[in-house]
Amino acid sequence: MSSIIFEFNQTKAIEAILYLAKKIPHPGKYNICKMLYLADKVSLERYGRFIFGESYVAMPRGATPSKAYDLLKQAIDRPVGGIKVDGNKVTPLREPDLDQLSDSDIKCLDQIIQTYKNRPSDIGTDAHDDAYQKSWDKREGKGSNPIPIESIAELFPDSADLISYLTNSDA
């Protein structure tokens, strides 16, 4: 189990999902979940935190934001926070409240939108990184397995400093 845990902020999660759903050409559950993971990797490396304190699990289709995925599943039956899901399509029912996201949050989301704008097929591949693979390989027959924040941090060149910072701060 990870010794580093961030506090989940549902309001920010909803706003980040709305932000992506408004900005990407194919706002499906799969694309949004993968983009949240990739944006959180950028945020972790740059700022030492995830955008909304998510926890990730290794699932068959890659690293998946556990609580955001649950929100999207709930939005199938009834809209949640301005998010509606029909099949795989995520429909924003309102504009995201950008006051809930920091400038750095938006920069990380925008970087991922820009990175995958012309190569959307790479999203899935990039969400199957070493942190994902390590957790997936340890799942012992289960359908998913937690991805420790430390495993994600280990992907970066300054991982020892980042893990030390996260372990010794009130992340």
N, C-alpha and C positions, 0 to 999 in steps of 0.2 A: 504494500500500500504506500502511496505517496505521502511524504512528510510535508509536502507543500500543497496547500489547498487555498484556492481563492474563494471569496464569498460571491455567490451567484446573485446577479441583479436582474430580475425579470423585466423590469421596465426598460433597461438598456438593451436587453436581449430582443425584446419586441421591436424597439426602435432600429436596431441594427438589421433585423430581418426585413422590416419595412423599407429601410434604406436600400438594401440589396435588391429587394423585389421591385422597387421603383426604377433602379438603375441598370439592371442586367437584362439582356434580350430574352433569356429563357429562364424565368424565375421558378424553377422546379425545386421541390424539397431537396433533391440530391445536390443540385448545384449550390443552393444556398447553404446547406450544411457543410459542404466541402469548402466553400469560400469563407465561411465563418472560421473554420479551422485554419485555413491559410492566412487569413487576416490576423487571427490570434497569434500565430507563429511570428508574424512581423511585429506585432505589438509586444510580444514577450521578449524578442531579441532587442528591440529598440528601447522599450520603456519598462521592462521587467514586470509586466502584468498582461492579463488577457483583457479584452475589451469589456466584457460583462461578467467575468468570473466563472466562466464555464468549466465543466469537467468533460473530458473526452473519453470515448470508448472506441476500441477497435471492433468494427462490425464487418461483415463480408464485403461491403462496398467502400471500405476505407474508414478513416478517422471520422467520428461522428460526435457532434456536440450533444451530449446526453439530454440536458434540460431544454435546449432550444428544439431538439428533435421532438421531445414530448409536447412542447407548445404547438408545434406544427401538426402533430397527430391529433391534439385536442381541437385544432381549428378545422378539422375535417367535419366534425359534427356541428360545430357552431363557431362563428368568428371569435377570435381571441385577440383583444387589443388592436383591432383594426386589420387583422390578418385572416384571410379566408383560404382554405385549401380545398380544391376540387381535384380528386385523383392525385396527380403529382404537382399540379400547377398551384403556385402560391400567388394569391391576388391581394395586393394592398388595397384596403378600403379607405385609407386616408394617407395623408403625407406623413412622413416620419417627423417626430418632434426632435429637431436637431439640438435643442437645448439640453436634451438628455445625454447626448454624445459629446465627448470632448473633441477638441480640434485634432488631437493625436488619434482618437478612435476613427474619425472620419478620414484622416490621412491613410491609415492602415487599410480601411475598407476600400478607399479609392485606389490605392496601389494595387490591390488584388483585382479590382474591377478592370483596371487598365492592363494589368499583366495578362489576364485571361480573355480580354476582349476579342483578340484575333486568334486565340488558340484555346477555345473552350474544351476541347477534347483532352487537354493536358491536366485539367482540374482533378480528375479521378486519379490519374497516375501520380500527381504530386501529393495527393492526400494519402497515398500508400507509401509513406516515407519510412525510414528506419524505426522511428518511435512507434508508428503503427505496427510495423511488421514484428517488432520485438514483443509487443503486447498480444498481437494476434497469435503468434506462435506459442504463447503461454496460456492460451484460453482453456486448455484441457477439455475440449469437446463442447464448451459453452458457445452460445451464439454471439457473445461479445465479451470483452475484457477491458477493464480500465486502462487508460494510457496515463502513466504518471507524468506530472508536469516536468519532473527531472529528466525523463526520457526525451521530452520535446526540447528542453533546454540543452541537452547533450548534442543536439544537432548543430549548434552554433559554435563558431570558432572560440568565443570567450565563455564557453559553457561553465568552466570551474568558477569563474568570477560571478557569473549570473546565478548559479546554484547557491553559492555562498551568500550572495545578496538576498536571494529569496528565502533561504533558510534562516538568516539572521535578521529579517525584517518582518514587519506585520503585513506581509503580502495580502 
